[in-house]
C-alpha cells in the first residue's frame, strides 16, 4: 500500500509567489512617485519591467514542485540583491541629505521568505541579513529605518523558516502514523481470517471429538474451550480508550469473560463509560460470576445480559444452579459472612447504583445491577458522597 | 418424524467444516441437497434446489453471508436461513437477521442444538440464542434513542420476553413464568424480528428515494 502525501510546504511556496505578485504594485507606485528625483529615469523603468518578468519566473516554484531547488532560490536572492543595488545608479546621489528609497521596495523582501521556506530558519535569516546589507548599501545611510528593515527582513526569514521546518516535521510524523495505521489494518485483516480458520477447525474438532467419545471427547472438550476463548477475544477486539473523554467500552472488558458456560448477551455497539465506572462494573460482574460458580457448581450455566437504557446501564447475571435456600442468605448476613454479596453491593453503591439479588430453591440466583450514567461534571463526586452517606 | 426429510443447503467457505456438517446432518436423516463455498454458488444452489433450510456462514471469504442471505430471502422466500457463524461478529449477525435470517447459532453449539435448530427453522420458527436476544434488544434501544415517525418499538411484553431469552430462559420457562402459552412466547419473539426487518426495509426505501434509485 502506498501513501501519497503532498509536500508539506506547498502552501508556503504558493504564499511566497503570491507575496511577490501582491508587492509588485508597491514598486510601480514608488517609481511613479519618485520618477522626478531619478537621475536615470529610463533605468528605473527598465528595472521595474525586469522585476515584473522576474516575478513571473519565480512563480514557477510556486506551481512546479520540481523547481523548488536551491539554485533557483539562491538565484532569486542574488538577482533581487542586484536589483536593489541599481538604486545607486537610478537616483541622483549628488543632492546631499536626500536618502534614496530602494527601487525594489517591499518586493525585495520576498527572497528571505523563499529561503526560509526552502531551508529552515538559519538559511531564511541569512537571506534576510544579506538583503538588509543590500538595503543599507543602496541607501548609503545608516539610520533607524534601516534597522527596522533589517529586523523585519531577518525576522521574516527566521519565522517562516521555523514554520516550514515544523510543517515538514509534522508531515513526516503524519506519514509515519498513516503507515502504521495501514500496517495495523492489514495485520488485523490477516489475523481475522486466520482466527476464522482456527475457529472453524477448533469447532470441528470439538464436534467430532464429542461424537467419537472416550479420549477424543476430552480433546474435543479442550478444543471447545479454546474456541470460545478465542471467539470472545476476536469479538471484543482491542480495549481502546475512546478518545479524550477517557471513556472505555464496557463491552470490550466484559465480552472476554465469556466461556462455554458463561454466555454474554449485549448490544452490538459499544457502551462507553468513564474508565473507573467500567472497571468497577467489570470487577462486580467478575465477582458475581465467581459467586455463581461457587454456589451453583462448576457445571452450571451462567448468562450475563448487558443493557444500555441511555440513562442507566443494567446488568443481569443469572445462573441455573440450585439457588440459595430461603433464610440462608439472611442468616449469613446476620453472621456477617456475606463477603461476595456485600462486596458487589458496595461497588455498585459507590457508583451511585443499586444491586439486588433474587434467588429461590431450584431456580438459581440472579443479580441485577443498575448503574446510572452520569455525565462527567464537577458535582458528581459530591453527589456520590452524599448518596453514599445516605446509604451507609 | 415427518414423512419427507428436511432438505438443506450448506453455505460455508471452510471445506472441513462444511463437509463435516453436511455428513453429520445426512447421518441424522436430513437431506443435504448441495453445499457451496461462496455467495454466488450458494445463491445459485439455493435457487435451483429450494431447500427448507439454508445453513449460512457469515464469513465467506470474498463475499458476505449477509448479502447471500438477502439475495436468498428475496428470491426464494420459502427457504429459511439459519446463520451458523464462527466468529460471532455482532454487527454482521444483526445485519443478517435484518436481511431475513430467522435464526442464529454459533458454531460451538452442540450437534443436538444444531439438529434442534434446523428442525425449528424448517418449521418457520425463530432460533433465538441469548446472545441474539441481547443484540436485538440493544438494536431496538439504539433506535429508540433517536426515534423518527416510523421507528418500530417493542411492546412491553416483547421486551420482557426478549430479556428473559437473553438471560438464558427457555421458551417453556418463559411461558410458565408469564403464564402464557409456549406458542405466544414464540410469537412475541418472531414479531420482534419482523419489526426489525420492517425497519430495515423502511431504511432501505428511504435511502433509495433520497438517492434517486426508486423513481418508478
Interface residues (C-beta under 8 A of the other chain):
Chain A: X192 X195 X196 X197 X199 X200 X201 X203 X204 X206 X207 X208 X210 X211 X224 X227 X228 X231 X232 X234 X235 X260 X263 X264 X265 X266 X267 X268 X269 X301 X303 X305 X306 X307 X308 X309 X310 X316 X318 X320 X366
Chain B: X14 X16 X17 X20 X24 X59 X86 X87 X88 X89 X90 X91 X93 X94 X106 X107 X108 X110 X111 X129 X130 X131 X133 X134 X135 X137 X138 X139 X141 X142 X145 X163 X166 X167 X168
